[in-house]
Amino acid sequence: MCINELKDAKKHLTKEVYHLKRQEAQLKKSISILRSRCVSTSNGIIAVSLEGDILGFNQQFLGMWRIPDSWMVSNSFNQCQAFFESQLKNPEAFRKLMWNISAQSDVDSYDILELKDGRIFAQYSQPQWLGDKIIGRLCSVWDITEPKRAEEVLQLNKTRWHTLAETTDASIFVIQGGNLSYINPAAEILSGYTKQELLSGIDPRQLIKNKKHRNLHNQNLQYQELKILAKNGTEHWLGCVVTMLDYEETPVKIIAGIDITDYKKAESSLHEALEQAKQVSEVRAHFMSMVCHQFRTPLNVVSFSNSLLKRRINEWMEVKALPLVDHIQSAVAQITKMLDDILLFSKAETAQLNFEAKPLDLVQFCNELIVQIQKSGSQQPINFMSQGGDLTVYIDQKLLEPILRNLLDNAIKYSPTGSPVDLKLYCECGKIIFQVTDRGVGIPVADIQRVFEPFYRGRNIDNLPGTGLGLSIVKTLVDLHGGHIAVESDVDVGTTVTIMLPLMKSKF
């Protein structure tokens, strides 16, 4: 019985020895792997048993903590405790990390250690297992001083930037991946949208409707002028500096701008003023050229006729001299008419004409005007048609006469010899209506919109004399009456000009 027990005990002991040897082999293997890792890594590594014995460490650990080699000879981590804690600003964090974690704790831990000399370490601790038991902890330490300081500087700059962005009067928009990711209070006020509205999915293209840009010397910067469409529909121009960045492989556009709407309006007004000045200059030059040209012909007639009369005044009888005198008289009348038109236009343009209504028999007035025109040598018959024999209204005769005279003169001038001109007078819907119709050269469609411009003449009447002021004067005088003018025309068919003036049968 005893022998059998001894045999069983021997077998059991043999198994235990075998098991221990396997554990020892595994432990040696783990230590070998640990040493290999400790040597190859740039981090400081130390392995400590639950009893406080140092199982292994690397030179990086000694160098980082600046521990004398003699301190590690004893392999007692507890003896180094006071040294480690003396180097730290907050020893409690290190003590909790290394000594206060129980043997049963299988959690990994991470902490930041700040040293008194200004350095900053990151420490990661994890349990070391042997089979299903924890036999100690492995700590990895690395220096994060520079990254941490860079992070602090970045955070400081971010705080400063945020403070500046929140308090500046400049509008700031940040667009990331095609969507708005930040706007400041100034941008809210400018756009009329709240930050929540803009950041909840509004397409930046809905907000930014137009842009003009030019590069600056810095390739990462652009100057842009952006047109912002506000929530209430108003438009604002921003003068912006645009910065392009890459953040986590996503393009980021930062737009910072000030409102230049007033400047753009002033710029537009300046351009308009310059354009108007240019047009005035062109009109003035055209006017001078036209006046010189129009005056030259009648003046040549006067000069030539006068020269002949001087040389032959004693030889010629009245029959021969009279036509020359008629030519002189006609030329002088032509010049007088042009000067009268220019003077009347000048007074109308400078508001030197006043509307003074007095009772006037329009039928009698029109008949007398037609007689005057036909006595001046017109060869075209004027057909006058009126609604009745007596139509007395309050109107300014001195303004009405040049209106009708210019319309009838134009109709006669641009009609074939002997072709009739119609003048109609009637009342309709509280208005006095004058209508002059000819059967002449007509006005091209492209010219109808410009016939009221000063000195403008249709392209098909260049060979006929005129200042181009007639219809411009008529339009100005009609406006003084508070009336309306309309032109209908077909080339080579004729033209109808309709004047509508307010009807006043008593003085207002």
LOZA-554598 format. One record per residue (C-alpha): residue number from 1; residue in three letters; x, y, z. Coordinates in steps of 0.1 Angstrom, whole numbers, padded with zeros to 4 digits. Last residue first. Layout:
BEGIN
R   vexmar   bator      xx      yy      zz
R      NUM     ala       X       Y       Z
...
This chain:
BEGIN
R   vexmar   bator      xx      yy      zz
R      508     phe   -0565    1254   -0627
R      507     lys   -0577    1276   -0656
R      506     ser   -0608    1261   -0672
R      505     lys   -0614    1237   -0701
R      504     met   -0582    1217   -0694
R      503     leu   -0577    1186   -0715
R      502     pro   -0544    1168   -0707
R      501     leu   -0522    1164   -0738
R      500     met   -0519    1135   -0762
R      499     ile   -0495    1138   -0792
R      498     thr   -0496    1112   -0820
R      497     val   -0469    1110   -0846
R      496     thr   -0477    1090   -0878
R      495     thr   -0450    1081   -0903
R      494     gly   -0450    1070   -0939
R      493     val   -0447    1041   -0964
R      492     asp   -0411    1041   -0976
R      491     val   -0400    1027   -0942
R      490     asp   -0430    1021   -0919
R      489     ser   -0437    1043   -0889
R      488     glu   -0456    1047   -0856
R      487     val   -0445    1073   -0831
R      486     ala   -0461    1080   -0797
R      485     ile   -0460    1112   -0775
R      484     his   -0475    1116   -0740
R      483     gly   -0486    1147   -0720
R      482     gly   -0477    1164   -0687
R      481     his   -0476    1197   -0706
R      480     leu   -0439    1200   -0697
R      479     asp   -0435    1164   -0710
R      478     val   -0450    1175   -0743
R      477     leu   -0424    1203   -0745
R      476     thr   -0395    1179   -0739
R      475     lys   -0408    1154   -0765
R      474     val   -0413    1181   -0791
R      473     ile   -0378    1195   -0785
R      472     ser   -0363    1159   -0790
R      471     leu   -0385    1154   -0820
R      470     gly   -0370    1185   -0837
R      469     leu   -0334    1184   -0825
R      468     gly   -0318    1162   -0852
R      467     thr   -0302    1193   -0867
R      466     gly   -0316    1191   -0902
R      465     pro   -0307    1190   -0939
R      464     leu   -0316    1159   -0960
R      463     asn   -0288    1136   -0973
R      462     asp   -0285    1118   -0940
R      461     ile   -0321    1108   -0940
R      460     asn   -0320    1069   -0941
R      459     arg   -0299    1064   -0910
R      458     gly   -0323    1082   -0888
R      457     arg   -0310    1114   -0871
R      456     tyr   -0300    1118   -0834
R      455     phe   -0291    1154   -0825
R      454     pro   -0309    1151   -0791
R      453     glu   -0325    1117   -0785
R      452     phe   -0362    1115   -0792
R      451     val   -0357    1094   -0824
R      450     arg   -0338    1068   -0804
R      449     gln   -0364    1040   -0800
R      448     ile   -0376    1045   -0836
R      447     asp   -0341    1041   -0851
R      446     ala   -0339    1003   -0852
R      445     val   -0374    1001   -0867
R      444     pro   -0364    1023   -0896
R      443     ile   -0383    1056   -0899
R      442     gly   -0405    1065   -0928
R      441     val   -0395    1080   -0962
R      440     gly   -0427    1099   -0967
R      439     arg   -0464    1095   -0966
R      438     asp   -0471    1118   -0937
R      437     thr   -0494    1117   -0907
R      436     val   -0497    1143   -0878
R      435     gln   -0520    1135   -0849
R      434     phe   -0530    1159   -0822
R      433     ile   -0551    1146   -0793
R      432     ile   -0565    1166   -0765
R      431     lys   -0572    1144   -0735
R      430     gly   -0602    1137   -0712
R      429     cys   -0610    1103   -0727
R      428     glu   -0609    1116   -0763
R      427     cys   -0607    1150   -0779
R      426     tyr   -0599    1157   -0815
R      425     leu   -0574    1173   -0838
R      424     lys   -0560    1157   -0870
R      423     leu   -0532    1170   -0892
R      422     asp   -0526    1152   -0925
R      421     val   -0497    1158   -0949
R      420     pro   -0502    1155   -0986
R      419     ser   -0474    1145   -1011
R      418     gly   -0467    1173   -1036
R      417     thr   -0430    1169   -1033
R      416     pro   -0421    1136   -1017
R      415     ser   -0422    1135   -0979
R      414     tyr   -0394    1139   -0954
R      413     lys   -0394    1177   -0952
R      412     ile   -0432    1180   -0951
R      411     ala   -0436    1156   -0922
R      410     asn   -0407    1171   -0904
R      409     asp   -0420    1207   -0908
R      408     leu   -0455    1195   -0896
R      407     leu   -0441    1179   -0865
R      406     asn   -0418    1208   -0857
R      405     arg   -0446    1234   -0862
R      404     leu   -0470    1213   -0840
R      403     ile   -0446    1212   -0810
R      402     pro   -0431    1246   -0817
R      401     glu   -0466    1261   -0815
R      400     leu   -0478    1242   -0783
R      399     leu   -0451    1257   -0761
R      398     lys   -0458    1294   -0768
R      397     gln   -0495    1286   -0769
R      396     asp   -0496    1272   -0733
R      395     ile   -0530    1255   -0729
R      394     tyr   -0564    1262   -0714
R      393     val   -0590    1250   -0739
R      392     thr   -0612    1263   -0767
R      391     leu   -0625    1239   -0793
R      390     asp   -0647    1256   -0819
R      389     gly   -0656    1243   -0853
R      388     gly   -0657    1206   -0843
R      387     gln   -0638    1174   -0842
R      386     ser   -0610    1186   -0864
R      385     met   -0594    1177   -0897
R      384     phe   -0566    1196   -0914
R      383     asn   -0552    1185   -0947
R      382     ile   -0518    1201   -0953
R      381     pro   -0508    1204   -0990
R      380     gln   -0471    1200   -0997
R      379     gln   -0453    1227   -1017
R      378     ser   -0441    1246   -0986
R      377     gly   -0429    1281   -0994
R      376     ser   -0431    1301   -0962
R      375     lys   -0467    1309   -0970
R      374     gln   -0476    1272   -0965
R      373     ile   -0462    1272   -0930
R      372     gln   -0480    1304   -0920
R      371     val   -0513    1292   -0934
R      370     ile   -0510    1259   -0915
R      369     leu   -0503    1278   -0882
R      368     glu   -0534    1300   -0887
R      367     asn   -0556    1270   -0893
R      366     cys   -0541    1252   -0862
R      365     phe   -0547    1282   -0839
R      364     gln   -0583    1287   -0852
R      363     val   -0591    1250   -0844
R      362     leu   -0572    1252   -0810
R      361     asp   -0591    1282   -0797
R      360     leu   -0568    1292   -0768
R      359     pro   -0575    1300   -0732
R      358     lys   -0542    1305   -0712
R      357     ala   -0519    1279   -0695
R      356     glu   -0484    1290   -0685
R      355     phe   -0459    1261   -0685
R      354     asn   -0425    1275   -0677
R      353     leu   -0394    1273   -0699
R      352     gln   -0359    1279   -0684
R      351     ala   -0356    1243   -0673
R      350     thr   -0320    1240   -0686
R      349     glu   -0328    1214   -0712
R      348     ala   -0359    1234   -0723
R      347     lys   -0339    1266   -0727
R      346     ser   -0312    1249   -0746
R      345     phe   -0337    1231   -0769
R      344     leu   -0354    1265   -0776
R      343     leu   -0320    1281   -0784
R      342     ile   -0309    1252   -0807
R      341     asp   -0343    1252   -0825
R      340     asp   -0342    1290   -0830
R      339     leu   -0306    1288   -0843
R      338     met   -0317    1261   -0868
R      337     lys   -0347    1281   -0879
R      336     thr   -0326    1313   -0883
R      335     ile   -0301    1294   -0904
R      334     gln   -0329    1282   -0927
R      333     ala   -0344    1316   -0928
R      332     val   -0310    1331   -0938
R      331     ala   -0307    1305   -0965
R      330     ser   -0342    1313   -0978
R      329     gln   -0336    1351   -0978
R      328     ile   -0303    1346   -0996
R      327     his   -0318    1324   -1022
R      326     asp   -0347    1349   -1027
R      325     val   -0322    1377   -1031
R      324     leu   -0305    1356   -1058
R      323     pro   -0338    1350   -1075
R      322     leu   -0346    1387   -1075
R      321     ala   -0313    1398   -1091
R      320     lys   -0321    1385   -1126
R      319     val   -0356    1399   -1129
R      318     glu   -0346    1431   -1111
R      317     met   -0323    1440   -1140
R      316     trp   -0287    1431   -1139
R      315     glu   -0258    1454   -1149
R      314     asn   -0254    1477   -1119
R      313     ile   -0256    1449   -1093
R      312     arg   -0234    1426   -1114
R      311     arg   -0203    1423   -1092
R      310     lys   -0219    1429   -1058
R      309     leu   -0249    1408   -1067
R      308     leu   -0227    1379   -1077
R      307     ser   -0208    1380   -1045
R      306     asn   -0240    1382   -1024
R      305     ser   -0254    1351   -1041
R      304     phe   -0221    1332   -1035
R      303     ser   -0219    1342   -0998
R      302     val   -0255    1336   -0991
R      301     val   -0255    1302   -1008
R      300     asn   -0223    1293   -0990
R      299     leu   -0239    1304   -0957
R      298     pro   -0269    1282   -0965
R      297     thr   -0246    1251   -0971
R      296     arg   -0220    1258   -0943
R      295     phe   -0246    1261   -0915
R      294     gln   -0256    1224   -0917
R      293     his   -0221    1212   -0918
R      292     cys   -0208    1234   -0890
R      291     val   -0239    1226   -0869
R      290     met   -0235    1188   -0875
R      289     ser   -0198    1188   -0865
R      288     met   -0205    1209   -0834
R      287     phe   -0234    1187   -0825
R      286     his   -0214    1155   -0831
R      285     ala   -0186    1168   -0808
R      284     arg   -0212    1178   -0782
R      283     val   -0229    1145   -0785
R      282     glu   -0196    1126   -0781
R      281     ser   -0187    1147   -0751
R      280     val   -0221    1141   -0736
R      279     gln   -0217    1104   -0742
R      278     lys   -0183    1104   -0725
R      277     ala   -0197    1124   -0696
R      276     gln   -0226    1099   -0694
R      275     glu   -0201    1070   -0694
R      274     leu   -0180    1087   -0668
R      273     ala   -0212    1093   -0647
R      272     glu   -0223    1057   -0651
R      271     his   -0188    1045   -0642
R      270     leu   -0188    1068   -0611
R      269     ser   -0223    1056   -0602
R      268     ser   -0211    1020   -0604
R      267     glu   -0181    1028   -0583
R      266     ala   -0203    1046   -0558
R      265     lys   -0226    1016   -0557
R      264     lys   -0196    0993   -0553
R      263     tyr   -0182    1014   -0525
R      262     asp   -0215    1014   -0507
R      261     thr   -0217    0976   -0510
R      260     ile   -0182    0972   -0497
R      259     asp   -0191    0951   -0467
R      258     ile   -0159    0935   -0452
R      257     gly   -0145    0901   -0458
R      256     ala   -0130    0869   -0443
R      255     ile   -0135    0837   -0463
R      254     ile   -0118    0805   -0451
R      253     lys   -0120    0776   -0475
R      252     val   -0112    0740   -0463
R      251     pro   -0103    0711   -0485
R      250     thr   -0107    0677   -0468
R      249     glu   -0076    0655   -0464
R      248     glu   -0078    0659   -0426
R      247     tyr   -0077    0696   -0430
R      246     asp   -0063    0711   -0463
R      245     leu   -0063    0749   -0465
R      244     met   -0074    0776   -0489
R      243     thr   -0075    0812   -0478
R      242     val   -0099    0838   -0492
R      241     val   -0094    0875   -0485
R      240     cys   -0127    0893   -0491
R      239     gly   -0143    0925   -0503
R      238     leu   -0180    0918   -0498
R      237     trp   -0208    0931   -0519
R      236     his   -0243    0929   -0504
R      235     glu   -0276    0920   -0521
R      234     thr   -0311    0923   -0506
R      233     gly   -0335    0894   -0508
R      232     asn   -0346    0893   -0471
R      231     lys   -0324    0863   -0464
R      230     ala   -0293    0880   -0478
R      229     leu   -0278    0873   -0512
R      228     ile   -0240    0879   -0509
R      227     lys   -0220    0892   -0539
R      226     leu   -0184    0883   -0535
R      225     glu   -0154    0904   -0544
R      224     gln   -0123    0882   -0541
R      223     tyr   -0087    0886   -0531
R      222     gln   -0069    0853   -0531
R      221     leu   -0045    0838   -0507
R      220     asn   -0025    0805   -0507
R      219     gln   -0004    0817   -0537
R      218     asn    0008    0847   -0517
R      217     his    0015    0875   -0542
R      216     leu   -0023    0880   -0545
R      215     asn   -0045    0864   -0570
R      214     arg   -0076    0881   -0585
R      213     his   -0112    0875   -0579
R      212     lys   -0147    0884   -0590
R      211     lys   -0177    0866   -0574
R      210     asn   -0214    0861   -0578
R      209     lys   -0243    0845   -0560
R      208     ile   -0228    0835   -0526
R      207     leu   -0257    0825   -0503
R      206     gln   -0275    0798   -0524
R      205     arg   -0241    0787   -0537
R      204     pro   -0231    0781   -0500
R      203     asp   -0258    0754   -0499
R      202     ile   -0279    0758   -0467
R      201     gly   -0276    0725   -0448
R      200     ser   -0281    0731   -0411
R      199     leu   -0250    0754   -0407
R      198     leu   -0267    0785   -0422
R      197     glu   -0300    0781   -0404
R      196     gln   -0283    0774   -0370
R      195     lys   -0260    0804   -0374
R      194     thr   -0290    0826   -0379
R      193     tyr   -0297    0841   -0414
R      192     gly   -0299    0878   -0421
R      191     ser   -0268    0875   -0443
R      190     leu   -0249    0905   -0429
R      189     ile   -0260    0901   -0393
R      188     glu   -0252    0864   -0393
R      187     ala   -0218    0871   -0410
R      186     ala   -0209    0895   -0382
R      185     pro   -0219    0869   -0356
R      184     asn   -0193    0844   -0370
R      183     ile   -0199    0816   -0395
R      182     tyr   -0186    0780   -0393
R      181     ser   -0190    0747   -0411
R      180     leu   -0206    0758   -0443
R      179     asn   -0207    0729   -0468
R      178     gly   -0186    0721   -0499
R      177     gly   -0162    0699   -0481
R      176     gln   -0155    0726   -0455
R      175     ile   -0166    0762   -0460
R      174     val   -0157    0786   -0433
R      173     phe   -0174    0820   -0435
R      172     ile   -0162    0852   -0417
R      171     ser   -0178    0886   -0419
R      170     ala   -0155    0914   -0407
R      169     asp   -0167    0934   -0377
R      168     thr   -0145    0914   -0354
R      167     thr   -0157    0900   -0320
R      166     glu   -0164    0863   -0327
R      165     ala   -0136    0859   -0353
R      164     leu   -0111    0875   -0329
R      163     thr   -0121    0853   -0300
R      162     his   -0121    0822   -0322
R      161     trp   -0087    0831   -0336
R      160     arg   -0073    0836   -0301
R      159     thr   -0088    0803   -0289
R      158     lys   -0074    0785   -0320
R      157     asn   -0040    0801   -0315
R      156     leu   -0040    0789   -0279
R      155     gln   -0051    0754   -0289
R      154     leu   -0024    0753   -0316
R      153     val    0001    0766   -0291
R      152     glu   -0010    0739   -0266
R      151     glu   -0009    0712   -0293
R      150     ala    0026    0723   -0303
R      149     arg    0035    0722   -0266
R      148     lys    0021    0687   -0264
R      147     pro    0038    0676   -0296
R      146     glu    0071    0689   -0283
R      145     thr    0069    0674   -0248
R      144     ile    0054    0641   -0258
R      143     asp    0083    0619   -0244
R      142     trp    0074    0582   -0243
R      141     val    0067    0558   -0214
R      140     ser    0056    0521   -0217
R      139     cys    0047    0503   -0186
R      138     leu    0043    0465   -0182
R      137     arg    0025    0452   -0152
R      136     gly    0029    0422   -0130
R      135     ile    0021    0385   -0126
R      134     ile   -0016    0385   -0137
R      133     lys   -0029    0349   -0138
R      132     asp   -0046    0329   -0165
R      131     gly   -0015    0317   -0182
R      130     leu    0012    0342   -0172
R      129     trp   -0003    0376   -0179
R      128     gln    0013    0411   -0178
R      127     pro   -0012    0439   -0171
R      126     gln   -0010    0471   -0191
R      125     ser    0003    0506   -0184
R      124     tyr    0007    0535   -0208
R      123     gln    0026    0565   -0198
R      122     ala    0028    0598   -0218
R      121     phe    0056    0620   -0206
R      120     ile    0059    0658   -0205
R      119     arg    0091    0677   -0199
R      118     gly    0091    0710   -0181
R      117     asp    0119    0703   -0156
R      116     lys    0093    0696   -0129
R      115     leu    0079    0667   -0149
R      114     glu    0044    0664   -0161
R      113     leu    0030    0629   -0165
R      112     ile    0000    0622   -0188
R      111     asp   -0020    0591   -0181
R      110     tyr   -0031    0558   -0197
R      109     ser   -0044    0526   -0181
R      108     asp   -0051    0491   -0193
R      107     val   -0075    0472   -0171
R      106     asp   -0070    0437   -0159
R      105     ser   -0071    0445   -0122
R      104     gln   -0066    0414   -0100
R      103     ala   -0032    0425   -0089
R      102     ser   -0046    0458   -0077
R      101     ile   -0037    0491   -0092
R      100     asn   -0024    0514   -0064
R       99     trp    0013    0510   -0071
R       98     met    0021    0521   -0106
R       97     leu   -0008    0543   -0119
R       96     lys   -0019    0556   -0085
R       95     arg    0017    0565   -0076
R       94     phe    0022    0582   -0110
R       93     ala   -0010    0603   -0106
R       92     glu   -0001    0611   -0069
R       91     pro    0033    0624   -0078
R       90     asn    0018    0655   -0095
R       89     lys    0047    0679   -0105
R       88     leu    0069    0649   -0110
R       87     gln    0107    0644   -0105
R       86     ser    0105    0637   -0068
R       85     glu    0080    0610   -0074
R       84     phe    0104    0591   -0096
R       83     phe    0132    0593   -0070
R       82     ala    0110    0584   -0041
R       81     gln    0098    0553   -0059
R       80     cys    0132    0540   -0069
R       79     gln    0135    0517   -0038
R       78     asn    0100    0503   -0046
R       77     phe    0113    0492   -0081
R       76     ser    0137    0467   -0065
R       75     asn    0159    0452   -0092
R       74     ser    0189    0458   -0068
R       73     val    0211    0469   -0097
R       72     met    0186    0495   -0109
R       71     trp    0199    0523   -0087
R       70     ser    0234    0517   -0098
R       69     asp    0225    0525   -0134
R       68     pro    0217    0562   -0124
R       67     ile    0182    0573   -0134
R       66     arg    0179    0600   -0160
R       65     trp    0141    0594   -0164
R       64     met    0143    0594   -0201
R       63     gly    0177    0578   -0203
R       62     leu    0169    0550   -0179
R       61     phe    0137    0542   -0198
R       60     gln    0156    0543   -0231
R       59     gln    0181    0519   -0218
R       58     asn    0155    0492   -0215
R       57     phe    0138    0476   -0186
R       56     gly    0131    0442   -0171
R       55     leu    0116    0422   -0143
R       54     ile    0119    0449   -0118
R       53     asp    0106    0436   -0085
R       52     gly    0077    0453   -0067
R       51     glu    0059    0422   -0055
R       50     leu    0033    0425   -0083
R       49     ser    0061    0422   -0107
R       48     val    0074    0453   -0127
R       47     ala    0082    0456   -0164
R       46     ile    0098    0487   -0176
R       45     ile    0099    0502   -0211
R       44     gly    0110    0537   -0223
R       43     asn    0099    0542   -0258
R       42     ser    0121    0541   -0289
R       41     thr    0114    0504   -0293
R       40     ser    0140    0477   -0303
R       39     val    0157    0470   -0270
R       38     cys    0125    0468   -0249
R       37     arg    0108    0447   -0275
R       36     ser    0137    0422   -0274
R       35     arg    0138    0423   -0237
R       34     leu    0100    0416   -0235
R       33     ile    0103    0387   -0260
R       32     ser    0131    0372   -0240
R       31     ile    0111    0377   -0208
R       30     ser    0081    0361   -0223
R       29     lys    0103    0331   -0235
R       28     lys    0119    0328   -0201
R       27     leu    0084    0328   -0186
R       26     gln    0072    0302   -0210
R       25     ala    0102    0280   -0203
R       24     glu    0096    0285   -0166
R       23     gln    0060    0276   -0169
R       22     arg    0069    0245   -0189
R       21     lys    0095    0236   -0163
R       20     leu    0069    0240   -0136
R       19     his    0045    0217   -0154
R       18     tyr    0071    0191   -0158
R       17     val    0080    0194   -0121
R       16     glu    0044    0190   -0112
R       15     lys    0039    0161   -0135
R       14     thr    0070    0144   -0119
R       13     leu    0056    0151   -0084
R       12     his    0023    0135   -0093
R       11     lys    0041    0104   -0107
R       10     lys    0063    0102   -0076
R        9     ala    0033    0106   -0053
R        8     asp    0015    0078   -0072
R        7     lys    0046    0056   -0068
R        6     leu    0049    0064   -0032
R        5     glu    0012    0056   -0026
R        4     asn    0017    0023   -0044
R        3     ile    0047    0015   -0022
R        2     cys    0028    0024    0009
R        1     met    0000    0000    0000
